[in-house]
Amino acid sequence: MTTIVEAPQRGSYAAPSTTPTARTISLAQAVTQTFTMAYRGLLKVKHNPEQLFDVVIQPVIFTLMFTYIFGGAISGDVASYLPVIIPGILAQTVITTSIVTGTQLREDMDKGVFDRFRALPIARISPLSGALLADVVRYAIATVITFTMGYIMGYRPGGGLLGVIAAGVLVIACAWAISWIFAFMGVVMSKASSVQGISMLVLFPLTFMSNAFVPVDTMPGWLQAFVKVNPVSHLVSAVRELANNGHVGMDLVWSLVGAAVVVAVMAPLTVRTYMRKA
């Protein structure tokens, strides 16, 4: 007895596909997910308030210390020194706060947090953009505390409320631009401690070798040449003009141009590097 087995007709059966269907994320969804990740960053601060130590304590300590130590020697009295030191302390505090962006990004990557994000149906860029957005709140807190501390000590900005707001927005915008540099360092470096150490090594000379704390004409000639081209000096001068006089000058233009250049260069580089690693 011969049994004849008919071969199944071609096309009569299709094996289930094991390839996952790619999910397209729209721009609106990516923006929403960015805000969600920013909210996650703020929740981390809520549960770990010590993360606000730098933006709350540092401006208070630095304002008191520099004002009462250098005020009489540089400006003759504390009241005369406040219009000089408050913009300097503001720029220094907010810029150094941007280092946290890179260190926290590196910590999250080391803990595998971004590996879990990769498995979620969200835009891959949202954890990075959310972290950068959440840090804007930190910059705003540092700005408010610095101006408040100055007002308590007797600082009365001649530029009025609008000048103070404009100065604060300028510093926050520049700090956000600089945070892209530290975000890139957080992506490419292997340890959070390395990100923090190298960032402080770069920022401290830039902030202290500027016009933030002392008049430029008291410095040696070679140092004056560096201070005059230091981008931090342009930022501090722009903040002084806005807060003390309500004046918009070329230092404001240079600060905004510098911030735009940093973002134009570092943002695509950081995103491209992050997308390869995330």
Steps between C-alpha positions, in 0.01 A plus 500: 500500500637826397416821684520819307556815704415822325739787558332808634426754239729796486351794678242294690679549833704791628719464806454771760760771475743532789624842393355772723310773327682831526299764681523850365519776761355831390655833593208579731545168680875559533435841656245353742741223597775758553282680753422167665870425537557851632233436762684180591814706555311737729361205696857383560573836656185476712608165643865609530493866609876499551529526121397865541790573732703675232217725377373590848804515727775601259359842400434585865848404619682656204302824520569543872863394475606704199300808596634536852855390417557703184231769516695754704831436323362521146210748516553673833189357665257211471215700346719620212629149435159331475424622142834350401490169687136394465513464118837325537370256760192437287701412190745283693232310694270426208780401262663264751157351571485384138768242581231291669348424160800293394559328834139389545481386138808285551360358825174401331687331217721311746197377696333363188213746515537582132495129412152482652395815314611336176240226550219754536298628202637853535726725298859403568600864532243580773712385801781731391282798407294450816809514720614822335155653541473404868828675576349829382297494823824471696642803320184696576521413870863613516411824323214584736705421811798708383290811430302448821818473704633815340177688574515393866855635520397835349535449123254716307533435126456817297362308205182425692301179489518469121878539506532232768273260312691559175832440677368179655366370169834576332698307761260205487517489120881507499519234771264278303723540195810410702323196646518341153879489540473317831227272363743397227767434763249291694432288193861437397669469840494182704450640852287775652793604720710558187228720350478709815875527551585606147201736482605681816858514372376684191236724657679628808779676306241645260285643780777624728719632217224736392356834604248333732666594829767764451564787253693396193743795523646364826628188323833446320502590132516143374205403716298802388537384141348163590224647716384731220441205264369265769134422417415504871613864514261591218218322681573673832521840332170439321331400827636813672374724222153344506457481877674822603403729211241320288740550208543266205855507366741302285586269790144370484538440127829317544352286780203396287718434195737290710211300646354443152835378366543257791154354444546482122824304541447294815131409476528296175828347617353403838180360348685297240739355758217433745289321238789266424548413865142509634 
